[in-house]
Amino acid sequence: MVDPVDVQCSFCNLVHLFQVLEEYCTYASSVPCLPSKRLAELSSEANKRLKESPAEHCKLQNSDVEESCFAERVPVAVSSSCCGTEEEKKIRVEEMKGLRKVVKRPSKLFIPEPCSVVSGFAAVDGDGEKKVGEREWDLKGSGYSLACRRGNKAVMEDGYGVISNVNGDPKQALFGVFDGHGGRAAVDFVCEKLGKNIISALTDLEGEEDQIDLAVKAGYLTTDKEFISKGVQSGACVSTVLLKDGEVHIANVGDCRVVLSRKGIAEALTSDHHPGREDERQRIENTGGYVTCRNGVWRIQDSLAVSRSIGDASVKQWVIPEPEMRRVRLTPECELLVMASDGLWDKVTNQEAVDVVGKERDSMKACKELVELSCRRGSRDDITVMVVDLQNFLQFSSTANCS
């Protein structure tokens, strides 16, 4: 897709080009034309003097043009020794001054600074704002670690969100990893609104059966509706994990993935939403859309490569914001979660990710190592990796197995 920053820069360059052309045309129409007879006399006289004094170079006197400006000059082969009388010399100088046109230097283009990962929800354990402009950075919080790296884009389009101590309970938390496309607008909005909408829905649906699943789904749909109403063409893939009452509630739209490590064995808790997935393809075609595959990439309407997201108003009829949900009961066998954008999963398998984290006692170093592994294998995409230590959220009375 076309980078909005590149489009902005190209547009600004075109504007300056037209300004310079306009000033040049104005200048050309105002230059006084010397009679052809007079020009012939000047040329003849100059050639004659040059033959007589070849070592003498002609200079234009009284040149007061500032060095900071561009000046259009007409070459002249007339020196003080070949201008005849003093009166004729003054006339020549005035004539050449009239042929000059000073054009001001165009104003500088504004190029926005590259931005780092956008932190959202209530990032109580870190300060993402201080990381703006950095290409890569990391963060360690209560029960989780994070590492991020911007790819070859001018702007980082990944994001994350954390809410710890939900309702004052240290065993409750909400984590999210987001991957934007078409600019940062959607991922910024998700960072700001999604966590708040989910927590608000939990309060509104208190006492309802399947309260948590309904609240998470409502948070996704509400966030999408609010963003679409802004009329901005952008989108975001989202995965979230809500830890509450000894259970893990997983939700996702798009291709951000959540992987569980249980006794060192990797288990994907989400399924990527791609147009090539059979059930997604049928859903799209049943609603009047079409799916194509070019160079091994499946796309909706020859455009988007994911079939669910928040935003993407232009294909909203087929790209839905409804998340797929899953619930897992926490036990001591459930060690950790690896949450990441597709910048990791396109190059690293689920089991490889779990193995790297399992071998490294420091989860922060493990996150960095996963980012490096993906880059060494050729990833040019933005990469965000979060590791959540599930042992911090165990309910001690829990005896059931992960399911």
N, C-alpha and C positions, 0 to 999 in steps of 0.2 A: 504493500500500500504506500501511497505517497506520503512522505514525511511533511507535516504542516510547517515545520521550521524551514525546510528547504524551499517550500512554496513561498513563504513570507520573504525569504532572502531574495529569491528570483524576482518577485514582484517589486521589491524596493530597488533592485538594480535597474529594472526596466524604467521605473519612474525617473531615476536620476539620468538615464540615457536620454529620455525624451526631453528633460529639462535642458541638458547640454545642447542637443540638436536644435531646440527652439531658440536658445540664445545665439547659437552659431548662425542660424538663418537670419536672425534679426541683425546680427553684425554684418553679414555679407550684403544685406540690402542697403546698409548705411555707409558702406565704404565709398568714398568719393572716387570717381574714375578720372584719371588723368588723360588729357587728349593724346591721341596716338602720335601726333607730331612731337609733343613734348617728351613722351616716353622714348621715342627714337633718338631725340637729341641727348637725353640723359645716358642712354646706352652707348651711343657713339662717343660721347665725351669721356665716359668711364673707361671704355676699352682703350682709348687713346692714352689716358693718364696711366693706366695699368702697364702698358707697354713701355712707357717712359720710366716708371718707378715700380718694378715688379715686387720689390721687397716691402713696399708700403701697403699695409692692410687698412681697409676702410672700416670705420667704427661709427656707430650712431651715438651722438653726444646727448647729454642731458637725459639719460635713461633713468627714470625714477619709478619704475615698476617694482612693487614689493616682491620679495623672493617667495612669499607664501601664495602667490597667485599664479595661475597659468596665463601666459601672454602670447597672443598670435602676432607674429612679426613677419613683415615682408622683407626678404633679403635686399640689401642695398650695397652697391659697389661704388660708393662715393666717399671720399675722405676729405679732410679739411684742406688738403693741398690741391684737390681737383674740383673744388666747388666754385671757382671763379671768385667774384667779389664777396665781401662780407655780407652784403645784402642778399645775394643769391644763396649764400650758405645758410642764412637764417630761414630763407624760404624753403630750402630743401628739408631742414630739420622740422619745420612746422608741418610740411606735407607728410613726412614719414610718421610724425606723431599722430596724425589723423588716420593713418592706416592701422594703428594699433587698437586692439580690443582686449580688455582685461576681463577674464571670466572667473568668477569666484569658485573656489573649491567646493564641491558638493558636500552636504552634511554627512557625518559618519552614519553608517548603518548600525542599527541596534541588533545584536545577536544575543539571544537569551543564554544564560549560563546553563550548562547541563545540570540536571537535578538528580539527586540520589533517590533511594526508595522512599516512598511516602508512608509515614507511619499513621495508623488510624486507630479507631475505637478509642480506648483510653490507655495510651502507651505509658503506663505508670512506672515501668522499670527502665525506661531508656529515653533518650532525647534525640529523636530523629531529625529535628529541625537543624541541629548543629552539623548534620552530615550532608547538607545540601551542597552540591558541587563536587563531591568526591566520587570517584569512579567505583570504589568498593569500600565496604565497611562491615562491621559486625556489632553484635549486641548480645549481652547476656542478662537475662531477667530471672524472675522467680519461677523456676520450673521449666524454663525454655532457653534455647540459644538460637541465634540468627546470624546468617552471613549472606551478603548480597554483592552482586557485581553487575554494573551496567555493561551492556553489549556494545555493538557498533552503532547504535542509535544515538542521536544527539541528546535525547531526553530519556531518562529512566522511566519505564512504564509499568514496572512491578510495584507492588505495595504489600503491606501487612497490617494486621491489627491485633491488639491484645487487650483483654479486660481481665484483670486478676481480682480475686476476692469478690466474686459476684454476690451481691446482697450481704457482704461482710463475711462470707464463708470462704476460708482459704482452700477448701477442697473443690470449689467451683471456679471455673475460668472459661473464657471464650478466646479461641485463637483463629486467625484467618490469614491466608496467603492469596494474593490477587495478581492477575496478569492482564494489564490493559492492552488495548490495540486501538489504533486511530487517534493517538494522543493520550494525554493524562487526564482528560476531563472525567471519564467514567471511573477510573481507579481512584482519583481524588474524592469523588462523591461517595464511592463505596467505603473508603477509609473513614469518612466522616459520619456516614449515616447508617450503615448496615448493622453495626454492633448495637447502636442505640435503638434501632427498630426491633431487633430481636429481643433485647431486654425489656423493652416496652410491651411487646406482645406477650412475653412470659407473665408479666403482671396482669395484663388484660384477660388472659386465658387461664388464670389460676383456678384450679379445681376441675378443669376440663379433662376428659380422658385424652390421652396422647398429647398432653399440654405442650411438651417440649418440641415434638415434631411439628405440631401445628404452629407454634410460635416461630420456629426457625423458618418454616415455609412462608409464613406471613411476613417475616422480616425481609426475605429475598424479594417477594412480590411487591411489597410497599416501596422498597428502595428502587426497584426497577421503574415502577410507575412514577415516582417522584423525579427520577433522572430523565425519563422520556419526556416529561412535561416541560423540561428546560429547553428542548429543541436542539440539543447538541448531538452531533454525529460522532459517537465514540462508544466503546464497549469494554467490558471486563469479564474475564473468567475468574471464578471465585471458588475457594474451598474453605470450609469452616469446621471447627471442632468445638463442641460445647461439652465440658466435663461437669456433670451434676449428679449427685446422689449415687456415686459409684458406677456411673455409666458414661460411655463416650457416645455422643450424638454427632454423626458425621453428615455433612451436606456438601454438594458441589454442583456447579454449572460450568461447563467448558472442560479444559484440560489441565487445571491445577489438580494435583493428585495427593492423596493421603495414604501412607503405607504404615502398617503396624508391624512391629517386631515382637514376636511371641516365641520365647526361648530361642532367639536368633533366627527364626524363620520369617521371611517377609510375606506379608499378606496385604494386597491392595484393598483398601476400604472404600475406594471410589472407582468409578468407571468413566474414562474420558468420553466426552460428548463430541464425537466427530460425525460428519455427514455420512461417512462410509459405514458406520455401525448400522446393522440391518434394521433394528427397531427404529432408529432415528431416521434413516432413509425413508422407510415406509410412512412414518408420521409426516415428514416433509412433503412427500409426494401426494399423500391423502389430503393435504391442505392446499394443493395447487402449485407447490414449488417443484424444483428439480435439483438434482445432484449430479455433479460431473467430477471426473478424476483426470487430472493432468499432471504429468511428471510425478505420479505417485501420491499426489495430494488431493483429497476429496474436498469439494467446496459446494456451498449452497449458492444457487443463482450465479455461478462462476465468480463468486466473491469471497465469502467468509469461510474459514476452515474449521470453525466450531459450530455446533448445532444448538448450543444453549449458552446464554450469557446474560449479564445485566447491561442494558443499553442496546446499541445497534438498531436504532429506530427504523432505518431504511429496509431492514429485513425482519422486522419484529413479528410479522405474520408467521414466520417459520422458525426463527431463533427465539426460543422461549426462555423465560427466567425461572421456571419452576425447577427447584433442585431435586435431585435424587437423594434419598435419605437412607441412613443405616445406623443401627444401634449395636453397641458392643458393651458387654458387662466387664468391668475391670476386675482382674485378679492379679496375684503376684507374678503370674506367667506373662502378663502384658507389660513389656519393658518400656517401650518408647514408640513415638510416632515420628515419621519423617514427612513433613509437609513441604511441597516445593512447586514452583512454576515449571512449565514445560521446558524451560532452558536447561533444567537438570535432566528431566525424564527422557528427553529426546536423545541423550547420549549415555545415560547411566540406567541400568536395570534396577528393579525394586530390590532384588537380593543383594546386588552390589552396594546399594546405598545402606542397607541394614548392616552388611558386613563391615563397611567403613566405620559406621558409628559404633558398632559393637566392639571393634578392636581398639578404639580410642576412648580412653576414660574421660577425657575432656570433650564434652559435646560441642563446645565452641570450635575447637580445633577440627573436630569431625565435620562440622558444617563447612569450614574453610576448605578442607581437603576435598569434599564433594564438589564444591565450586571449581577448584583447580582441576579435578579429574574431568569434569565436563568441558572445561576450556581446552585442556590438552587434547581432547578428542574432537575438537573443532567447533564447539558451540560458539556462535556469535550473537546469541540471543541474550536478553537480560536473564539473570539467574538469581532466584531467591530460595534459600533453604532454611527451614525452621525445624529444630528437633525439640520435641516435647517429652519430658521425663514423666512417664505415667506413674512411677512409684510415688511421686509427691502427691498424687490425688487418690491413692487407694483408700477405700473405706475398710478399716481393720476387721469389721465383722463379715466382709465379703469372702465367701468360700467357693462360689461358682466358677466355672471355667469361662474363658473368652468364647463368645458365640456371635 
